[in-house]
C-alpha cells in the first residue's frame, strides 16, 4: 500500500504542475521594443498560438515618418517573402501611428511585418503588441504533464482496487489444533480408587486356656 500512496502523491503533483503550466500558457504576451528599420528593408516578429486568440497593437514612428505594417499567417508570409504577394495579409495599414485589434482564427504561426520605404530615412518605430492565446510550446508541455498525471492517478486507483479485492479473496488464518483448547478431547474422569479388601479376622489371643 505504501507504493500505491507514493504513486498517488506523484500523480497529484503532476496534475498540479500541469495545471499551473496550462495557466501560464494562457497568459497574455506583450512585445514592446523600439526597432530600427533600414530603408528598403523590413522588421519581422512572429509567434505561435494553439486555438483561437486575439492580437492588439500600437505602433508609432518616432520621427513622424509613414510606414506600412502587415499581419500574415504562414502561407501569406511565405508569399510576401517570395515577392508574389499572391495571398492577402490578415491586416494591412499605412501611417505614422497605427493601432489595431485583430482576432486570430485558429492555431498556427502569425507574423507582424513593418516595412520601410526605400526612398526614405530609416524608421524608428516603437512597437507595442499584446497577444492573447495559448502559447503552443507551453500548452503542449502542460498537456503532456497533465495527461501523464491523470494516467498515473488512474493506474494507482486500479492497483488499489486490485489489492483490495485480493485481500478479500485471501483465506482467513487457520488455528493450530495443538494450541486450540477447544479441539482437545475431553478426558474421562479418573476412576475412584478400589476400596481396600476387608481385613482378615484376627486369631483370639492365646491365654493358655485349654478346652477339654
BAMAR-682039 format. One record per residue (C-alpha): residue number from 1; residue in three letters; z, x, y. Coordinates in pm, 1 decimal, m for minus. Layout:
BAMAR-682039
   resi   resn          w          u          v
    NUM    ALA          Z          X          Y
...
This chain:
BAMAR-682039
   resi   resn          w          u          v
      1    UNK        0.0        0.0        0.0
      2    UNK       62.0      290.2      239.6
      3    UNK     m302.6      388.3      208.5
      4    UNK     m409.7       33.3      298.1
      5    UNK     m180.4       31.8      601.3
      6    UNK     m332.8      362.1      711.9
      7    UNK     m688.3      222.3      682.0
      8    UNK     m590.3      m87.9      880.2
      9    UNK     m442.3      129.5     1155.9
     10    UNK     m762.5      338.5     1175.0
     11    UNK     m975.4       21.8     1184.7
     12    UNK     m767.7     m124.1     1469.3
     13    UNK     m803.9      197.6     1670.0
     14    UNK    m1181.2      196.2     1612.7
     15    UNK    m1211.6     m164.6     1726.9
     16    UNK    m1009.2      m91.1     2040.8
     17    UNK    m1215.6      221.2     2115.9
     18    UNK    m1543.1       34.0     2059.3
     19    UNK    m1434.4     m248.2     2288.3
     20    UNK    m1340.8       m2.9     2564.8
     21    UNK    m1674.4      177.8     2527.2
     22    UNK    m1859.4     m154.2     2547.9
     23    UNK    m1672.7     m248.9     2864.9
     24    UNK    m1758.3       91.6     3011.0
     25    UNK    m2125.5       48.4     2919.6
     26    UNK    m2135.8     m276.6     3117.0
     27    UNK    m2000.1     m123.7     3439.5
     28    UNK    m2247.3     m107.8     3730.6
     29    UNK    m2407.4      228.5     3802.4
     30    UNK    m2454.8      346.1     4159.2
     31    UNK    m2703.6      615.3     4261.6
     32    UNK    m2663.6      732.2     4620.7
     33    UNK    m2827.6     1067.0     4703.2
     34    UNK    m3011.4     1195.9     5008.5
     35    UNK    m3353.4     1316.2     4894.3
     36    UNK    m3637.3     1511.7     5049.5
     37    UNK    m3990.5     1404.7     4956.2
     38    UNK    m4258.9     1655.3     5043.3
     39    UNK    m4590.9     1542.4     5187.1
     40    UNK    m4822.1     1405.0     4918.6
     41    UNK    m4550.4     1410.3     4652.1
     42    UNK    m4301.2     1155.7     4520.6
     43    UNK    m3937.9     1124.9     4420.4
     44    UNK    m3859.9      961.6     4087.5
     45    UNK    m3536.4      828.1     3933.5
     46    UNK    m3520.5      640.6     3602.1
     47    UNK    m3257.7      454.7     3398.9
     48    UNK    m3238.9      250.8     3078.5
     49    UNK    m3061.9      m77.1     3005.0
     50    UNK    m3002.7     m290.2     2697.1
     51    UNK    m3077.6     m659.1     2756.8
     52    UNK    m3132.6     m817.1     3095.6
     53    UNK    m2999.8     m664.0     3415.7
     54    UNK    m3013.9     m651.7     3793.1
     55    UNK    m3100.3     m380.6     4042.0
     56    UNK    m3041.2     m376.7     4415.0
     57    UNK    m3148.5     m105.1     4655.8
     58    UNK    m3120.3        0.0     5016.9
     59    UNK    m3340.2      291.4     5119.2
     60    UNK    m3371.6      427.5     5471.7
     61    UNK    m3575.9      714.3     5615.0
     62    UNK    m3351.7      928.5     5837.8
     63    UNK    m3640.0     1023.6     6075.9
     64    UNK    m3771.6      667.5     6101.6
     65    UNK    m4088.6      752.3     5912.9
     66    UNK    m4257.3      491.5     5698.4
     67    UNK    m4265.2      541.2     5320.0
     68    UNK    m4359.7      350.0     5006.6
     69    UNK    m4124.0      251.6     4724.2
     70    UNK    m4222.2      120.9     4380.4
     71    UNK    m4029.3       m5.1     4079.7
     72    UNK    m4204.5       28.5     3742.6
     73    UNK    m4135.4      m35.4     3377.7
     74    UNK    m4255.7      224.5     3124.4
     75    UNK    m4618.9      106.7     3096.9
     76    UNK    m4650.5       65.5     3474.4
     77    UNK    m4508.1      411.1     3540.3
     78    UNK    m4749.9      563.0     3289.0
     79    UNK    m5043.4      401.8     3472.2
     80    UNK    m4906.7      530.7     3805.7
     81    UNK    m4881.6      885.7     3675.8
     82    UNK    m5232.5      893.0     3529.9
     83    UNK    m5369.7      756.8     3857.7
     84    UNK    m5531.8      449.2     3706.3
     85    UNK    m5280.5      203.6     3854.3
     86    UNK    m5406.2      m48.8     3601.7
     87    UNK    m5067.4     m222.3     3577.8
     88    UNK    m4896.4     m364.5     3884.3
     89    UNK    m4545.1     m248.7     3975.0
     90    UNK    m4245.7     m478.1     3936.9
     91    UNK    m4172.4     m424.7     4305.9
     92    UNK    m4361.5     m262.5     4593.8
     93    UNK    m4284.8     m231.8     4963.9
     94    UNK    m4350.0       m6.8     5264.4
     95    UNK    m4132.1       55.8     5569.7
     96    UNK    m3869.1      276.5     5727.4
     97    UNK    m3576.4       77.3     5591.6
     98    UNK    m3626.0     m111.0     5264.4
     99    UNK    m3375.7     m340.0     5093.6
    100    UNK    m3444.4     m532.1     4773.1
    101    UNK    m3275.6     m716.6     4490.2
    102    UNK    m3469.5     m726.7     4164.0
    103    UNK    m3397.9     m891.7     3829.7
    104    UNK    m3475.2     m683.9     3520.5
    105    UNK    m3623.4     m900.0     3246.3
    106    UNK    m3519.4     m708.6     2935.3
    107    UNK    m3433.2     m387.3     2757.8
    108    UNK    m3619.3      m69.3     2841.0
    109    UNK    m3664.1      212.7     3088.5
    110    UNK    m3716.4      144.9     3457.7
    111    UNK    m3843.1      381.7     3726.8
    112    UNK    m3794.3      391.1     4104.5
    113    UNK    m4059.0      594.9     4288.8
    114    UNK    m4059.5      696.1     4656.2
    115    UNK    m4397.6      822.4     4777.5
    116    UNK    m4454.1     1041.8     5081.4
    117    UNK    m4778.7     1031.9     5278.5
    118    UNK    m4989.9     1349.1     5263.2
    119    UNK    m5064.4     1319.6     5635.3
    120    UNK    m4701.5     1303.0     5749.4
    121    UNK    m4399.2     1525.2     5760.0
    122    UNK    m4163.4     1546.7     5460.2
    123    UNK    m3944.9     1245.4     5418.2
    124    UNK    m3566.0     1248.8     5430.1
    125    UNK    m3456.0      932.7     5255.0
    126    UNK    m3108.7      804.0     5189.0
    127    UNK    m3120.1      624.2     4853.9
    128    UNK    m2858.5      366.5     4757.0
    129    UNK    m2929.0      196.9     4422.4
    130    UNK    m2696.7      m22.3     4214.1
    131    UNK    m2790.2     m109.3     3855.6
    132    UNK    m2609.3     m380.7     3662.8
    133    UNK    m2665.7     m396.5     3286.6
    134    UNK    m2562.9     m241.7     2958.3
    135    UNK    m2640.3      128.4     2960.5
    136    UNK    m2844.0      188.0     2646.5
    137    UNK    m2679.9      505.9     2513.9
    138    UNK    m2321.5      397.5     2584.3
    139    UNK    m2382.0       48.0     2449.5
    140    UNK    m2529.5      174.9     2121.5
    141    UNK    m2237.4      415.1     2073.2
    142    UNK    m1990.5      132.9     2143.3
    143    UNK    m2161.4      m95.0     1892.1
    144    UNK    m2157.3      174.4     1621.1
    145    UNK    m1784.5      237.0     1670.9
    146    UNK    m1705.7     m134.3     1691.1
    147    UNK    m1905.4     m230.0     1381.0
    148    UNK    m1756.2       62.8     1189.7
    149    UNK    m1405.1      m52.1     1277.0
    150    UNK    m1476.1     m409.6     1170.9
    151    UNK    m1626.9     m292.4      841.0
    152    UNK    m1322.8      m74.6      772.7
    153    UNK    m1093.5     m368.0      851.4
    154    UNK    m1283.6     m590.9      607.6
    155    UNK    m1263.9     m323.9      336.2
    156    UNK     m888.3     m286.4      393.3
    157    UNK     m836.2     m662.0      358.6
    158    UNK    m1036.1     m665.5       35.4
    159    UNK     m826.3     m380.1     m102.7
    160    UNK     m502.5     m558.5      m10.3
    161    UNK     m617.3     m880.5     m182.6
    162    UNK     m717.4     m682.1     m491.8
    163    UNK     m379.1     m509.2     m501.0
    164    UNK     m200.1     m844.6     m460.7
    165    UNK     m395.5    m1003.9     m747.0
    166    UNK     m338.0     m702.0     m965.3
    167    UNK       35.5     m732.1     m904.0
    168    UNK       30.1    m1098.8    m1006.7
    169    UNK     m157.2    m1030.4    m1330.7
    170    UNK       68.7     m742.4    m1440.9
    171    UNK      318.2     m840.2    m1724.9
    172    UNK      683.7     m855.4    m1636.9
    173    UNK      928.8     m593.6    m1763.6
    174    UNK     1049.6     m637.9    m2125.4
    175    UNK     1414.0     m594.2    m2217.2
    176    UNK     1523.4     m336.6    m2473.3
    177    UNK     1668.0     m511.2    m2781.7
    178    UNK     1915.6     m228.3    m2832.3
    179    UNK     2056.6     m281.4    m2484.4
    180    UNK     2036.9     m661.2    m2474.1
    181    UNK     2370.3     m804.4    m2584.8
    182    UNK     2216.8    m1146.8    m2630.7
    183    UNK     1986.3    m1017.6    m2901.6
    184    UNK     2266.3     m869.2    m3117.5
    185    UNK     2351.1    m1087.7    m3422.8
    186    UNK     2694.4    m1241.7    m3417.9
    187    UNK     2915.4    m1054.3    m3662.2
    188    UNK     3106.1    m1259.0    m3923.4
    189    UNK     3478.6    m1261.6    m3862.9
    190    UNK     3671.0    m1020.6    m4080.6
    191    UNK     3826.0    m1197.0    m4384.0
    192    UNK     4202.4    m1237.3    m4391.1
    193    UNK     4372.3     m971.9    m4598.5
    194    UNK     4456.7    m1081.6    m4956.5
    195    UNK     4818.8    m1181.4    m4998.4
    196    UNK     5040.3     m936.0    m5178.4
    197    UNK     5087.7    m1013.2    m5552.3
    198    UNK     5427.4    m1172.1    m5643.0
    199    UNK     5692.3     m923.5    m5717.9
    200    UNK     5776.6     m875.0    m6090.4
    201    UNK     6114.8    m1026.6    m6199.3
    202    UNK     6383.0     m771.2    m6193.4
    203    UNK     6593.5     m699.0    m6508.5
    204    UNK     6950.8     m813.0    m6476.7
    205    UNK     7181.1     m532.7    m6414.5
    206    UNK     7328.5     m369.0    m6722.5
    207    UNK     7700.6     m423.3    m6700.2
    208    UNK     7774.8     m308.1    m7060.8
    209    UNK     7826.8     m666.4    m7168.4
    210    UNK     7704.6     m739.1    m7514.1
    211    UNK     7641.6    m1075.1    m7661.4
    212    UNK     7720.6    m1127.6    m8030.6
